[in-house]
Amino acid sequence: MNGPQITQLSSNRLHLHHGPIDLVLWAEGQGATQAYHQAICRFEHVLEELVTELPALRNPAAEVLQGPVAQAMAGAVAAFRPAFITPMAAVAGAVADAVLAAMCSGTQLIRAYVNNGGDIAVHLAANQSLTAAMAGGSKLVLHHNHSARGIATSGRGGRSFSRGIADAVTVVARTAAMADAAATMIANAVDLPAHPAIARRPARDLQADSDLRDILVTTGVGMLTQAEVSQALSAGETAARAYAAQGLIAGAALFLHSETRTLGTLSLAKDPDYV
């Protein structure tokens, strides 16, 4: 495997790529140059750390993990058990959190983010906010006076397999790792079990080393009535509201066909500049 690739992008952004990990970083404020240097130093070791513990990270049973990113993954998914979930459900968010923490260490950044394929860790100083894109061209705003600092999106057609039929589910939570795990679970809940128009296959058939193993994942969705779309979204919304009541998420937006459901802290954006 090739080593980490580092590319300077426009608008003072930095692109870090290594194997399956693909990050876009941005920092604003005093120490931004130092923040990027620290991010690169941290990023260089992340994939190696994860590969070392990969069998345990793919296991749904709780195991003792050693690396800080692996431990963050395990901590994020623990709150959703006894439902089936492995630490891999939080990998993208946990990596984003770790690299952002490295950026912010000893610097005085005003705003910063690490975007790991749509799973985003955010830093906001006092009186700051950040706007991020959601599915369907809509946007959300994170404000400094809210506890949420993580955004994640899951659903059918994303980078990972989904057991549900949501086009997308975007979640805001305290950390990107927690948002990542919650988005996975809510997207799984947007479903119509045994519906004849929904095609499913065992995850292992699609990817031999999938952490989902023989669990059926969605491979296609045919025609659905508006009532069926509403039924599936209501199932996902019920799960999202339960997680919100437990304090696991701050807000969520669920998308299926032309229908959207939102709950919690999801401010609409007026600023055209966003992640």
C-alpha positions, 0 to 999 in steps of 0.5 A, a space after each residue: 500500500 502506498 504511503 499517505 498522500 498530501 495535497 494542498 487544495 484551494 480555499 486553504 484546504 488540505 487533502 490527506 489520503 491513505 488507503 480507504 481514508 480520504 480527508 479534507 481539512 480546513 482551519 481558520 485562526 491563529 496557528 492554522 499552519 501549525 494545525 495542518 502540520 500536526 494533522 499530517 503527523 497524526 494522520 500518518 499513523 492512523 491507518 496502521 493503528 486501525 489495521 493492527 486491530 481490524 479483526 476486533 473492530 469487525 467483531 460485534 462482541 465488545 473487546 478490549 481495544 488498544 489504539 485511541 481511535 479504536 477505543 473511540 470507535 468502540 465507545 461510540 457504538 457501545 451505547 447502541 447495543 444490544 442491537 447488532 453494531 460493530 466498531 466499524 460503524 464509527 470508523 470514519 467519524 472517529 478518524 475525523 475526531 482524532 485528526 481534528 483533535 491533533 489540529 486543535 492541540 496547542 493552537 488557537 483556531 477560530 473554526 476548523 473541520 475534518 471531513 472524512 467522506 461526509 463524516 465531519 468533526 468540527 471545532 468552533 470557538 466562541 460566537 462561531 458557527 459552521 454551515 454544512 451540506 446535507 442531502 438534496 441540497 439542503 444545509 445545516 448550521 452548527 453553532 458554538 453554543 450547541 454541544 454538537 461537534 460531529 456530523 455524519 451521513 449514512 444510507 443506501 448508496 453510501 460508502 458502507 452497506 445499509 440494512 435500510 432503504 433511506 436515501 440518506 440520514 444525516 445526524 448531528 451529535 457530540 462527536 463525529 464518531 457518535 454521529 457516525 454510529 447513530 446515522 448507521 443505526 437510524 438509516 438501518 431503521 428506515 425500512 420496510 421489512 420483507 417488502 417485495 420491491 426491496 432487493 437484499 443480499 448477504 453482506 459477505 456476498 458483496 464484500 468477503 470481509 464485511 463486518 456485517 457478515 451474513 446480514 442482509 443489506 439493501 442492494 436495490 429499491 423498487 417502486 414504493 407508494 407514498 404511504 410506504 415511504 412515510 411508513 419507512 421514514 416513521 420507523 427511522 424517525 422513531 429510532 432517531 427520537 429514542 436516541 435523542 431522548 437518551 442524549 445520543 444525538 442532537 438532531 437528525 434529517 432523514 431522506 427517502 424519495 421526495 420526503 424528508 423528516 427532521 428533528 432536534 437541532 438542525 438550523 437551516 442555513 442562509 450563508 452560501 458558504 458551507 463544508 
